[in-house]
Amino acid sequence: MPMQAHDIETMIKEDIPDADVKIEDLRGDGDHYAVYVVSPSFKGKTRVQQHQMVYNALQGRMGNELHALAVQTSAPKEQ
Amino acid sequence: MVDQAVSDRISQEIKDNEVTLYMKGTPVFPQCGFSAAVVQVLNHLGVKFHGVNVLEDPGLRQGIKDFSNWPTIPQLYVKGEFVGGCDIIREMFQTGELQDTLKEKGVEMENAA
C-alpha cells in the first residue's frame, strides 16, 4: 500500500517536532515522493545522520511501502 | 540484527576496496535507476570503484542495510566509510562536496574538474 503524502509528513513531524516538511508527489501517483526537511536539530550532523533521523521517523517504511522517496535535509540557514 | 558472516564480508570488502558501491545490477548494467545514477556520477568523475550486486545475494541485500543502518540501495563506501545513498551522492556531486570528500580521502579522479 502506498503512503499518503500527509501521513509521511505527520510521521516526520511526530518524531522531529521542529521540522519544516515539504512533500512533492513527483509523478502524481501517490508513490514517488520527494521530501524536503529543514530542522534546527540537524545542526552539526552529517547528511547521513540527518537522513537517518528521517528514516527513523518513518519507522521502517522506507525501503518497503516507500520505495521511492527522495530525501533532502538541511539545518535552517543562519540569520 | 546483523548476520555476523555478512557483516564480516562487508567489513573486509570496504577495507579491500577504496571505493565500493553496493548496488542493484552491475556497473555496466545497473538494474535500478537509483543505482544507475550513482554509477553515472562515479564514471563522470573517473573514479574507479568496486561494484557489488546485491541482487545476487539476498543475505547481502538485507545485510548491507543492517550494517549501514540505511534502508535503501545503492550505498557508497569510500575508504571504509559510508558516504551516502543516491540522494546524498547526487546532492554532494552537484555542490562539489563529493569531489572534495574524494580528494580529502586521497581517491584518484581522472576527471576531477
N, CA and C atoms of all chains as a GROMACS GRO file, in nm:
protein
  576
    1MET      N    1   0.085  -0.121   0.000
    1MET     CA    2   0.000   0.000   0.000
    1MET      C    3   0.088   0.125   0.000
    2PRO      N    4   0.074   0.210  -0.100
    2PRO     CA    5   0.150   0.335  -0.098
    2PRO      C    6   0.104   0.423   0.019
    3MET      N    7   0.190   0.513   0.057
    3MET     CA    8   0.156   0.604   0.166
    3MET      C    9   0.108   0.738   0.112
    4GLN      N   10   0.019   0.800   0.188
    4GLN     CA   11  -0.028   0.934   0.152
    4GLN      C   12   0.076   1.037   0.195
    5ALA      N   13   0.083   1.146   0.118
    5ALA     CA   14   0.182   1.249   0.149
    5ALA      C   15   0.166   1.302   0.291
    6HIS      N   16   0.041   1.323   0.334
    6HIS     CA   17   0.026   1.383   0.467
    6HIS      C   18   0.063   1.286   0.578
    7ASP      N   19   0.055   1.155   0.552
    7ASP     CA   20   0.099   1.057   0.652
    7ASP      C   21   0.251   1.064   0.669
    8ILE      N   22   0.319   1.081   0.557
    8ILE     CA   23   0.465   1.092   0.563
    8ILE      C   24   0.502   1.215   0.646
    9GLU      N   25   0.434   1.324   0.615
    9GLU     CA   26   0.462   1.449   0.686
    9GLU      C   27   0.434   1.434   0.836
   10THR      N   28   0.320   1.374   0.868
   10THR     CA   29   0.282   1.357   1.009
   10THR      C   30   0.386   1.274   1.084
   11MET      N   31   0.429   1.166   1.022
   11MET     CA   32   0.526   1.079   1.090
   11MET      C   33   0.658   1.151   1.116
   12ILE      N   34   0.702   1.228   1.018
   12ILE     CA   35   0.828   1.301   1.036
   12ILE      C   36   0.813   1.404   1.147
   13LYS      N   37   0.699   1.475   1.145
   13LYS     CA   38   0.682   1.581   1.245
   13LYS      C   39   0.661   1.526   1.386
   14GLU      N   40   0.605   1.407   1.395
   14GLU     CA   41   0.589   1.347   1.527
   14GLU      C   42   0.724   1.319   1.591
   15ASP      N   43   0.818   1.279   1.507
   15ASP     CA   44   0.948   1.240   1.558
   15ASP      C   45   1.046   1.358   1.565
   16ILE      N   46   1.030   1.452   1.472
   16ILE     CA   47   1.116   1.571   1.470
   16ILE      C   48   1.024   1.693   1.473
   17PRO      N   49   0.976   1.730   1.592
   17PRO     CA   50   0.868   1.828   1.604
   17PRO      C   51   0.903   1.966   1.546
   18ASP      N   52   1.032   2.002   1.546
   18ASP     CA   53   1.065   2.137   1.497
   18ASP      C   54   1.091   2.138   1.346
   19ALA      N   55   1.058   2.028   1.279
   19ALA     CA   56   1.091   2.017   1.138
   19ALA      C   57   0.992   2.092   1.049
   20ASP      N   58   1.048   2.154   0.947
   20ASP     CA   59   0.966   2.212   0.842
   20ASP      C   60   0.969   2.111   0.726
   21VAL      N   61   0.851   2.056   0.694
   21VAL     CA   62   0.847   1.946   0.597
   21VAL      C   63   0.770   1.987   0.472
   22LYS      N   64   0.833   1.966   0.357
   22LYS     CA   65   0.763   1.989   0.230
   22LYS      C   66   0.767   1.860   0.149
   23ILE      N   67   0.650   1.824   0.097
   23ILE     CA   68   0.646   1.700   0.019
   23ILE      C   69   0.596   1.727  -0.122
   24GLU      N   70   0.662   1.663  -0.216
   24GLU     CA   71   0.622   1.675  -0.355
   24GLU      C   72   0.586   1.536  -0.405
   25ASP      N   73   0.470   1.524  -0.465
   25ASP     CA   74   0.432   1.398  -0.528
   25ASP      C   75   0.485   1.406  -0.671
   26LEU      N   76   0.597   1.339  -0.695
   26LEU     CA   77   0.674   1.363  -0.817
   26LEU      C   78   0.599   1.326  -0.944
   27ARG      N   79   0.521   1.221  -0.936
   27ARG     CA   80   0.451   1.179  -1.058
   27ARG      C   81   0.301   1.186  -1.044
   28GLY      N   82   0.256   1.236  -0.930
   28GLY     CA   83   0.113   1.243  -0.906
   28GLY      C   84   0.048   1.106  -0.892
   29ASP      N   85   0.130   1.006  -0.856
   29ASP     CA   86   0.076   0.871  -0.845
   29ASP      C   87   0.070   0.822  -0.700
   30GLY      N   88   0.101   0.912  -0.605
   30GLY     CA   89   0.098   0.872  -0.465
   30GLY      C   90   0.201   0.766  -0.431
   31ASP      N   91   0.306   0.757  -0.510
   31ASP     CA   92   0.404   0.651  -0.488
   31ASP      C   93   0.548   0.701  -0.499
   32HIS      N   94   0.567   0.809  -0.571
   32HIS     CA   95   0.702   0.864  -0.588
   32HIS      C   96   0.706   1.004  -0.529
   33TYR      N   97   0.769   1.016  -0.414
   33TYR     CA   98   0.770   1.144  -0.344
   33TYR      C   99   0.911   1.198  -0.331
   34ALA      N  100   0.917   1.330  -0.315
   34ALA     CA  101   1.039   1.393  -0.269
   34ALA      C  102   1.003   1.468  -0.142
   35VAL      N  103   1.084   1.456  -0.040
   35VAL     CA  104   1.056   1.527   0.083
   35VAL      C  105   1.176   1.616   0.117
   36TYR      N  106   1.143   1.739   0.155
   36TYR     CA  107   1.246   1.835   0.196
   36TYR      C  108   1.224   1.865   0.342
   37VAL      N  109   1.321   1.836   0.424
   37VAL     CA  110   1.306   1.854   0.568
   37VAL      C  111   1.412   1.952   0.617
   38VAL      N  112   1.366   2.059   0.682
   38VAL     CA  113   1.457   2.156   0.742
   38VAL      C  114   1.431   2.155   0.891
   39SER      N  115   1.534   2.135   0.970
   39SER     CA  116   1.515   2.130   1.114
   39SER      C  117   1.640   2.178   1.187
   40PRO      N  118   1.620   2.260   1.292
   40PRO     CA  119   1.735   2.302   1.373
   40PRO      C  120   1.807   2.183   1.435
   41SER      N  121   1.735   2.072   1.455
   41SER     CA  122   1.800   1.956   1.519
   41SER      C  123   1.900   1.888   1.426
   42PHE      N  124   1.905   1.928   1.300
   42PHE     CA  125   2.003   1.872   1.206
   42PHE      C  126   2.140   1.938   1.221
   43LYS      N  127   2.142   2.049   1.292
   43LYS     CA  128   2.266   2.127   1.302
   43LYS      C  129   2.380   2.042   1.356
   44GLY      N  130   2.494   2.051   1.293
   44GLY     CA  131   2.611   1.978   1.341
   44GLY      C  132   2.611   1.830   1.305
   45LYS      N  133   2.506   1.786   1.235
   45LYS     CA  134   2.501   1.644   1.196
   45LYS      C  135   2.539   1.629   1.049
   46THR      N  136   2.594   1.512   1.016
   46THR     CA  137   2.626   1.486   0.877
   46THR      C  138   2.497   1.458   0.801
   47ARG      N  139   2.505   1.463   0.669
   47ARG     CA  140   2.388   1.432   0.586
   47ARG      C  141   2.337   1.291   0.615
   48VAL      N  142   2.431   1.199   0.630
   48VAL     CA  143   2.391   1.062   0.658
   48VAL      C  144   2.310   1.058   0.788
   49GLN      N  145   2.358   1.126   0.890
   49GLN     CA  146   2.285   1.127   1.019
   49GLN      C  147   2.149   1.195   1.006
   50GLN      N  148   2.143   1.301   0.928
   50GLN     CA  149   2.016   1.372   0.908
   50GLN      C  150   1.914   1.282   0.840
   51HIS      N  151   1.961   1.214   0.735
   51HIS     CA  152   1.870   1.124   0.664
   51HIS      C  153   1.828   1.008   0.754
   52GLN      N  154   1.922   0.961   0.836
   52GLN     CA  155   1.888   0.851   0.927
   52GLN      C  156   1.778   0.894   1.024
   53MET      N  157   1.780   1.020   1.066
   53MET     CA  158   1.674   1.070   1.154
   53MET      C  159   1.538   1.066   1.084
   54VAL      N  160   1.539   1.103   0.956
   54VAL     CA  161   1.414   1.100   0.879
   54VAL      C  162   1.367   0.956   0.860
   55TYR      N  163   1.460   0.866   0.825
   55TYR     CA  164   1.423   0.726   0.805
   55TYR      C  165   1.370   0.665   0.935
   56ASN      N  166   1.435   0.704   1.044
   56ASN     CA  167   1.394   0.659   1.176
   56ASN      C  168   1.249   0.699   1.205
   57ALA      N  169   1.218   0.823   1.171
   57ALA     CA  170   1.082   0.874   1.194
   57ALA      C  171   0.980   0.794   1.113
   58LEU      N  172   1.023   0.741   1.001
   58LEU     CA  173   0.931   0.667   0.914
   58LEU      C  174   0.920   0.520   0.954
   59GLN      N  175   0.987   0.484   1.061
   59GLN     CA  176   0.971   0.354   1.127
   59GLN      C  177   0.969   0.234   1.032
   60GLY      N  178   1.072   0.224   0.953
   60GLY     CA  179   1.087   0.105   0.870
   60GLY      C  180   1.007   0.106   0.740
   61ARG      N  181   0.932   0.212   0.717
   61ARG     CA  182   0.855   0.214   0.593
   61ARG      C  183   0.942   0.244   0.472
   62MET      N  184   1.049   0.319   0.496
   62MET     CA  185   1.140   0.349   0.386
   62MET      C  186   1.203   0.219   0.338
   63GLY      N  187   1.201   0.200   0.207
   63GLY     CA  188   1.256   0.076   0.152
   63GLY      C  189   1.150  -0.034   0.145
   64ASN      N  190   1.034  -0.010   0.206
   64ASN     CA  191   0.924  -0.104   0.196
   64ASN      C  192   0.806  -0.038   0.123
   65GLU      N  193   0.705   0.009   0.200
   65GLU     CA  194   0.594   0.077   0.133
   65GLU      C  195   0.644   0.196   0.052
   66LEU      N  196   0.746   0.260   0.111
   66LEU     CA  197   0.801   0.378   0.046
   66LEU      C  198   0.926   0.340  -0.030
   67HIS      N  199   0.911   0.302  -0.154
   67HIS     CA  200   1.033   0.262  -0.223
   67HIS      C  201   1.094   0.379  -0.299
   68ALA      N  202   1.014   0.480  -0.324
   68ALA     CA  203   1.067   0.592  -0.399
   68ALA      C  204   1.040   0.724  -0.327
   69LEU      N  205   1.120   0.748  -0.226
   69LEU     CA  206   1.113   0.874  -0.154
   69LEU      C  207   1.250   0.938  -0.159
   70ALA      N  208   1.259   1.046  -0.235
   70ALA     CA  209   1.385   1.120  -0.239
   70ALA      C  210   1.389   1.211  -0.117
   71VAL      N  211   1.499   1.211  -0.047
   71VAL     CA  212   1.510   1.289   0.076
   71VAL      C  213   1.615   1.397   0.060
   72GLN      N  214   1.580   1.517   0.104
   72GLN     CA  215   1.680   1.624   0.111
   72GLN      C  216   1.665   1.692   0.246
   73THR      N  217   1.774   1.705   0.318
   73THR     CA  218   1.765   1.761   0.453
   73THR      C  219   1.862   1.877   0.468
   74SER      N  220   1.830   1.967   0.559
   74SER     CA  221   1.925   2.072   0.594
   74SER      C  222   1.885   2.137   0.725
   75ALA      N  223   1.982   2.201   0.788
   75ALA     CA  224   1.953   2.284   0.904
   75ALA      C  225   1.913   2.421   0.850
   76PRO      N  226   1.834   2.497   0.926
   76PRO     CA  227   1.793   2.629   0.878
   76PRO      C  228   1.917   2.717   0.857
   77LYS      N  229   1.911   2.803   0.758
   77LYS     CA  230   2.023   2.895   0.734
   77LYS      C  231   2.036   2.992   0.850
   78GLU      N  232   2.160   3.025   0.885
   78GLU     CA  233   2.182   3.124   0.992
   78GLU      C  234   2.128   3.258   0.946
   79GLN      N  235   2.061   3.325   1.039
   79GLN     CA  236   2.004   3.457   1.004
   79GLN      C  237   2.112   3.563   1.002
   80MET      N  238   1.894  -0.712   1.331
   80MET     CA  239   2.013  -0.789   1.366
   80MET      C  240   2.103  -0.810   1.245
   81VAL      N  241   2.231  -0.792   1.265
   81VAL     CA  242   2.324  -0.809   1.155
   81VAL      C  243   2.382  -0.949   1.160
   82ASP      N  244   2.369  -1.018   1.050
   82ASP     CA  245   2.429  -1.151   1.037
   82ASP      C  246   2.581  -1.137   1.040
   83GLN      N  247   2.646  -1.213   1.128
   83GLN     CA  248   2.790  -1.194   1.150
   83GLN      C  249   2.874  -1.221   1.025
   84ALA      N  250   2.842  -1.329   0.954
   84ALA     CA  251   2.920  -1.364   0.835
   84ALA      C  252   2.907  -1.255   0.728
   85VAL      N  253   2.785  -1.204   0.712
   85VAL     CA  254   2.762  -1.099   0.612
   85VAL      C  255   2.834  -0.972   0.654
   86SER      N  256   2.823  -0.942   0.781
   86SER     CA  257   2.887  -0.823   0.835
   86SER      C  258   3.040  -0.829   0.818
   87ASP      N  259   3.097  -0.947   0.842
   87ASP     CA  260   3.242  -0.964   0.824
   87ASP      C  261   3.281  -0.946   0.678
   88ARG      N  262   3.198  -1.000   0.592
   88ARG     CA  263   3.225  -0.989   0.449
   88ARG      C  264   3.227  -0.843   0.405
   89ILE      N  265   3.128  -0.767   0.454
   89ILE     CA  266   3.120  -0.625   0.416
   89ILE      C  267   3.240  -0.548   0.472
   90SER      N  268   3.271  -0.572   0.599
   90SER     CA  269   3.386  -0.504   0.661
   90SER      C  270   3.513  -0.525   0.578
   91GLN      N  271   3.532  -0.651   0.534
   91GLN     CA  272   3.651  -0.684   0.456
   91GLN      C  273   3.647  -0.613   0.320
   92GLU      N  274   3.530  -0.617   0.258
   92GLU     CA  275   3.514  -0.561   0.124
   92GLU      C  276   3.541  -0.411   0.121
   93ILE      N  277   3.490  -0.340   0.221
   93ILE     CA  278   3.507  -0.194   0.219
   93ILE      C  279   3.647  -0.156   0.265
   94LYS      N  280   3.720  -0.254   0.320
   94LYS     CA  281   3.860  -0.229   0.357
   94LYS      C  282   3.949  -0.257   0.236
   95ASP      N  283   3.914  -0.361   0.161
   95ASP     CA  284   3.998  -0.402   0.048
   95ASP      C  285   3.984  -0.310  -0.073
   96ASN      N  286   3.872  -0.239  -0.080
   96ASN     CA  287   3.848  -0.153  -0.196
   96ASN      C  288   3.836  -0.007  -0.152
   97GLU      N  289   3.906   0.080  -0.223
   97GLU     CA  290   3.899   0.223  -0.188
   97GLU      C  291   3.756   0.273  -0.195
   98VAL      N  292   3.689   0.237  -0.305
   98VAL     CA  293   3.552   0.283  -0.327
   98VAL      C  294   3.466   0.161  -0.360
   99THR      N  295   3.365   0.139  -0.280
   99THR     CA  296   3.276   0.025  -0.301
   99THR      C  297   3.133   0.075  -0.314
  100LEU      N  298   3.066   0.028  -0.419
  100LEU     CA  299   2.925   0.064  -0.436
  100LEU      C  300   2.839  -0.062  -0.428
  101TYR      N  301   2.754  -0.067  -0.325
  101TYR     CA  302   2.654  -0.173  -0.317
  101TYR      C  303   2.535  -0.128  -0.398
  102MET      N  304   2.500  -0.207  -0.497
  102MET     CA  305   2.402  -0.162  -0.596
  102MET      C  306   2.316  -0.276  -0.646
  103LYS      N  307   2.210  -0.237  -0.718
  103LYS     CA  308   2.129  -0.337  -0.786
  103LYS      C  309   2.175  -0.345  -0.931
  104GLY      N  310   2.223  -0.463  -0.970
  104GLY     CA  311   2.282  -0.479  -1.101
  104GLY      C  312   2.432  -0.457  -1.093
  105THR      N  313   2.493  -0.442  -1.210
  105THR     CA  314   2.638  -0.424  -1.216
  105THR      C  315   2.670  -0.284  -1.271
  106PRO      N  316   2.794  -0.238  -1.252
  106PRO     CA  317   2.830  -0.106  -1.304
  106PRO      C  318   2.799  -0.092  -1.454
  107VAL      N  319   2.817  -0.200  -1.529
  107VAL     CA  320   2.791  -0.194  -1.673
  107VAL      C  321   2.641  -0.203  -1.702
  108PHE      N  322   2.570  -0.276  -1.616
  108PHE     CA  323   2.429  -0.297  -1.640
  108PHE      C  324   2.349  -0.281  -1.510
  109PRO      N  325   2.334  -0.155  -1.467
  109PRO     CA  326   2.257  -0.132  -1.344
  109PRO      C  327   2.111  -0.170  -1.366
  110GLN      N  328   2.048  -0.225  -1.262
  110GLN     CA  329   1.910  -0.268  -1.278
  110GLN      C  330   1.812  -0.185  -1.196
  111CYS      N  331   1.854  -0.064  -1.167
  111CYS     CA  332   1.768   0.026  -1.091
  111CYS      C  333   1.815   0.168  -1.120
  112GLY      N  334   1.722   0.258  -1.137
  112GLY     CA  335   1.755   0.396  -1.173
  112GLY      C  336   1.842   0.466  -1.069
  113PHE      N  337   1.819   0.433  -0.942
  113PHE     CA  338   1.895   0.499  -0.835
  113PHE      C  339   2.041   0.452  -0.837
  114SER      N  340   2.059   0.322  -0.858
  114SER     CA  341   2.194   0.268  -0.870
  114SER      C  342   2.263   0.325  -0.993
  115ALA      N  343   2.189   0.332  -1.102
  115ALA     CA  344   2.245   0.385  -1.227
  115ALA      C  345   2.293   0.529  -1.209
  116ALA      N  346   2.218   0.607  -1.132
  116ALA     CA  347   2.253   0.748  -1.112
  116ALA      C  348   2.388   0.761  -1.042
  117VAL      N  349   2.412   0.676  -0.942
  117VAL     CA  350   2.539   0.685  -0.869
  117VAL      C  351   2.655   0.637  -0.957
  118VAL      N  352   2.632   0.530  -1.034
  118VAL     CA  353   2.733   0.482  -1.128
  118VAL      C  354   2.772   0.593  -1.224
  119GLN      N  355   2.670   0.666  -1.271
  119GLN     CA  356   2.693   0.773  -1.366
  119GLN      C  357   2.781   0.883  -1.306
  120VAL      N  358   2.754   0.918  -1.182
  120VAL     CA  359   2.834   1.020  -1.115
  120VAL      C  360   2.979   0.974  -1.102
  121LEU      N  361   2.999   0.849  -1.059
  121LEU     CA  362   3.134   0.798  -1.040
  121LEU      C  363   3.209   0.790  -1.173
  122ASN      N  364   3.139   0.745  -1.276
  122ASN     CA  365   3.201   0.738  -1.408
  122ASN      C  366   3.236   0.877  -1.460
  123HIS      N  367   3.146   0.970  -1.436
  123HIS     CA  368   3.168   1.107  -1.480
  123HIS      C  369   3.295   1.164  -1.417
  124LEU      N  370   3.318   1.132  -1.291
  124LEU     CA  371   3.437   1.182  -1.222
  124LEU      C  372   3.560   1.098  -1.252
  125GLY      N  373   3.538   0.984  -1.318
  125GLY     CA  374   3.650   0.896  -1.348
  125GLY      C  375   3.705   0.827  -1.224
  126VAL      N  376   3.615   0.789  -1.134
  126VAL     CA  377   3.656   0.719  -1.013
  126VAL      C  378   3.645   0.568  -1.035
  127LYS      N  379   3.754   0.498  -1.004
  127LYS     CA  380   3.748   0.352  -1.013
  127LYS      C  381   3.677   0.300  -0.889
  128PHE      N  382   3.583   0.209  -0.909
  128PHE     CA  383   3.511   0.157  -0.792
  128PHE      C  384   3.478   0.010  -0.810
  129HIS      N  385   3.454  -0.052  -0.696
  129HIS     CA  386   3.416  -0.192  -0.694
  129HIS      C  387   3.266  -0.200  -0.677
  130GLY      N  388   3.196  -0.253  -0.777
  130GLY     CA  389   3.051  -0.264  -0.768
  130GLY      C  390   3.012  -0.401  -0.713
  131VAL      N  391   2.919  -0.402  -0.619
  131VAL     CA  392   2.870  -0.528  -0.564
  131VAL      C  393   2.720  -0.537  -0.589
  132ASN      N  394   2.682  -0.641  -0.662
  132ASN     CA  395   2.542  -0.658  -0.699
  132ASN      C  396   2.466  -0.730  -0.588
  133VAL      N  397   2.383  -0.655  -0.516
  133VAL     CA  398   2.311  -0.717  -0.402
  133VAL      C  399   2.199  -0.810  -0.449
  134LEU      N  400   2.160  -0.797  -0.575
  134LEU     CA  401   2.052  -0.883  -0.625
  134LEU      C  402   2.095  -1.028  -0.636
  135GLU      N  403   2.228  -1.050  -0.636
  135GLU     CA  404   2.278  -1.186  -0.646
  135GLU      C  405   2.281  -1.256  -0.511
  136ASP      N  406   2.254  -1.181  -0.405
  136ASP     CA  407   2.272  -1.236  -0.271
  136ASP      C  408   2.172  -1.175  -0.172
  137PRO      N  409   2.061  -1.245  -0.148
  137PRO     CA  410   1.957  -1.191  -0.060
  137PRO      C  411   2.009  -1.158   0.080
  138GLY      N  412   2.105  -1.237   0.128
  138GLY     CA  413   2.162  -1.212   0.260
  138GLY      C  414   2.233  -1.079   0.264
  139LEU      N  415   2.305  -1.051   0.156
  139LEU     CA  416   2.378  -0.925   0.147
  139LEU      C  417   2.282  -0.808   0.127
  140ARG      N  418   2.177  -0.832   0.051
  140ARG     CA  419   2.080  -0.727   0.021
  140ARG      C  420   2.020  -0.672   0.150
  141GLN      N  421   1.988  -0.762   0.244
  141GLN     CA  422   1.938  -0.717   0.374
  141GLN      C  423   2.056  -0.677   0.464
  142GLY      N  424   2.164  -0.754   0.453
  142GLY     CA  425   2.278  -0.733   0.544
  142GLY      C  426   2.340  -0.595   0.532
  143ILE      N  427   2.350  -0.544   0.410
  143ILE     CA  428   2.413  -0.412   0.393
  143ILE      C  429   2.324  -0.303   0.454
  144LYS      N  430   2.192  -0.325   0.452
  144LYS     CA  431   2.101  -0.228   0.513
  144LYS      C  432   2.120  -0.225   0.664
  145ASP      N  433   2.134  -0.343   0.724
  145ASP     CA  434   2.156  -0.351   0.868
  145ASP      C  435   2.293  -0.294   0.905
  146PHE      N  436   2.391  -0.330   0.824
  146PHE     CA  437   2.530  -0.289   0.850
  146PHE      C  438   2.541  -0.137   0.855
  147SER      N  439   2.479  -0.070   0.759
  147SER     CA  440   2.491   0.075   0.748
  147SER      C  441   2.382   0.149   0.825
  148ASN      N  442   2.284   0.076   0.876
  148ASN     CA  443   2.164   0.139   0.931
  148ASN      C  444   2.105   0.234   0.827
  149TRP      N  445   2.086   0.180   0.709
  149TRP     CA  446   2.039   0.260   0.595
  149TRP      C  447   1.942   0.174   0.515
  150PRO      N  448   1.820   0.222   0.489
  150PRO     CA  449   1.715   0.132   0.440
  150PRO      C  450   1.713   0.107   0.290
  151THR      N  451   1.797   0.176   0.215
  151THR     CA  452   1.786   0.165   0.070
  151THR      C  453   1.920   0.133   0.005
  152ILE      N  454   1.912   0.094  -0.119
  152ILE     CA  455   2.029   0.065  -0.203
  152ILE      C  456   2.013   0.154  -0.326
  153PRO      N  457   2.116   0.214  -0.376
  153PRO     CA  458   2.261   0.194  -0.356
  153PRO      C  459   2.317   0.256  -0.226
  154GLN      N  460   2.436   0.208  -0.193
  154GLN     CA  461   2.511   0.263  -0.081
  154GLN      C  462   2.658   0.273  -0.122
  155LEU      N  463   2.713   0.391  -0.100
  155LEU     CA  464   2.852   0.414  -0.141
  155LEU      C  465   2.944   0.422  -0.020
  156TYR      N  466   3.048   0.341  -0.024
  156TYR     CA  467   3.153   0.344   0.079
  156TYR      C  468   3.282   0.395   0.018
  157VAL      N  469   3.348   0.488   0.088
  157VAL     CA  470   3.479   0.536   0.046
  157VAL      C  471   3.574   0.518   0.163
  158LYS      N  472   3.682   0.444   0.138
  158LYS     CA  473   3.782   0.416   0.241
  158LYS      C  474   3.716   0.368   0.371
  159GLY      N  475   3.626   0.276   0.356
  159GLY     CA  476   3.566   0.214   0.473
  159GLY      C  477   3.455   0.293   0.537
  160GLU      N  478   3.426   0.412   0.483
  160GLU     CA  479   3.325   0.496   0.546
  160GLU      C  480   3.202   0.512   0.457
  161PHE      N  481   3.084   0.498   0.516
  161PHE     CA  482   2.960   0.515   0.440
  161PHE      C  483   2.939   0.663   0.408
  162VAL      N  484   2.932   0.694   0.280
  162VAL     CA  485   2.917   0.834   0.239
  162VAL      C  486   2.771   0.869   0.213
  163GLY      N  487   2.695   0.774   0.158
  163GLY     CA  488   2.553   0.804   0.138
  163GLY      C  489   2.488   0.716   0.034
  164GLY      N  490   2.359   0.739   0.017
  164GLY     CA  491   2.282   0.673  -0.087
  164GLY      C  492   2.267   0.766  -0.206
  165CYS      N  493   2.173   0.734  -0.291
  165CYS     CA  494   2.159   0.807  -0.417
  165CYS      C  495   2.135   0.957  -0.398
  166ASP      N  496   2.042   0.994  -0.310
  166ASP     CA  497   2.010   1.137  -0.292
  166ASP      C  498   2.132   1.216  -0.246
  167ILE      N  499   2.202   1.160  -0.146
  167ILE     CA  500   2.316   1.231  -0.088
  167ILE      C  501   2.429   1.244  -0.191
  168ILE      N  502   2.456   1.136  -0.264
  168ILE     CA  503   2.564   1.139  -0.362
  168ILE      C  504   2.533   1.241  -0.472
  169ARG      N  505   2.409   1.240  -0.518
  169ARG     CA  506   2.370   1.337  -0.621
  169ARG      C  507   2.385   1.480  -0.571
  170GLU      N  508   2.335   1.502  -0.449
  170GLU     CA  509   2.342   1.638  -0.393
  170GLU      C  510   2.487   1.680  -0.372
  171MET      N  511   2.568   1.588  -0.317
  171MET     CA  512   2.709   1.621  -0.292
  171MET      C  513   2.785   1.644  -0.422
  172PHE      N  514   2.747   1.571  -0.526
  172PHE     CA  515   2.813   1.590  -0.656
  172PHE      C  516   2.781   1.729  -0.710
  173GLN      N  517   2.654   1.767  -0.698
  173GLN     CA  518   2.612   1.896  -0.752
  173GLN      C  519   2.678   2.013  -0.679
  174THR      N  520   2.697   1.999  -0.549
  174THR     CA  521   2.758   2.108  -0.471
  174THR      C  522   2.910   2.101  -0.472
  175GLY      N  523   2.966   1.993  -0.527
  175GLY     CA  524   3.111   1.977  -0.530
  175GLY      C  525   3.168   1.911  -0.406
  176GLU      N  526   3.081   1.883  -0.309
  176GLU     CA  527   3.130   1.821  -0.184
  176GLU      C  528   3.183   1.680  -0.206
  177LEU      N  529   3.124   1.610  -0.302
  177LEU     CA  530   3.168   1.473  -0.327
  177LEU      C  531   3.313   1.474  -0.376
  178GLN      N  532   3.339   1.567  -0.471
  178GLN     CA  533   3.475   1.579  -0.523
  178GLN      C  534   3.571   1.613  -0.410
  179ASP      N  535   3.530   1.704  -0.320
  179ASP     CA  536   3.615   1.742  -0.206
  179ASP      C  537   3.641   1.623  -0.115
  180THR      N  538   3.534   1.549  -0.088
  180THR     CA  539   3.547   1.433   0.002
  180THR      C  540   3.643   1.331  -0.058
  181LEU      N  541   3.627   1.303  -0.188
  181LEU     CA  542   3.714   1.205  -0.253
  181LEU      C  543   3.859   1.252  -0.251
  182LYS      N  544   3.877   1.381  -0.276
  182LYS     CA  545   4.012   1.436  -0.277
  182LYS      C  546   4.075   1.425  -0.138
  183GLU      N  547   3.996   1.464  -0.037
  183GLU     CA  548   4.044   1.457   0.102
  183GLU      C  549   4.087   1.316   0.139
  184LYS      N  550   4.011   1.220   0.089
  184LYS     CA  551   4.040   1.082   0.124
  184LYS      C  552   4.145   1.020   0.033
  185GLY      N  553   4.195   1.101  -0.061
  185GLY     CA  554   4.302   1.054  -0.147
  185GLY      C  555   4.258   0.956  -0.254
  186VAL      N  556   4.133   0.968  -0.299
  186VAL     CA  557   4.085   0.880  -0.406
  186VAL      C  558   4.111   0.949  -0.540
  187GLU      N  559   4.168   0.870  -0.632
  187GLU     CA  560   4.202   0.927  -0.761
  187GLU      C  561   4.078   0.951  -0.848
  188MET      N  562   4.072   1.070  -0.906
  188MET     CA  563   3.965   1.102  -1.001
  188MET      C  564   4.030   1.141  -1.133
  189GLU      N  565   3.990   1.074  -1.240
  189GLU     CA  566   4.052   1.106  -1.368
  189GLU      C  567   3.996   1.234  -1.429
  190ASN      N  568   3.873   1.266  -1.395
  190ASN     CA  569   3.811   1.389  -1.447
  190ASN      C  570   3.766   1.477  -1.332
  191ALA      N  571   3.863   1.524  -1.256
  191ALA     CA  572   3.829   1.592  -1.130
  191ALA      C  573   3.772   1.732  -1.149
  192ALA      N  574   3.782   1.786  -1.270
  192ALA     CA  575   3.747   1.927  -1.291
  192ALA      C  576   3.609   1.964  -1.239
   0.00000   0.00000   0.00000
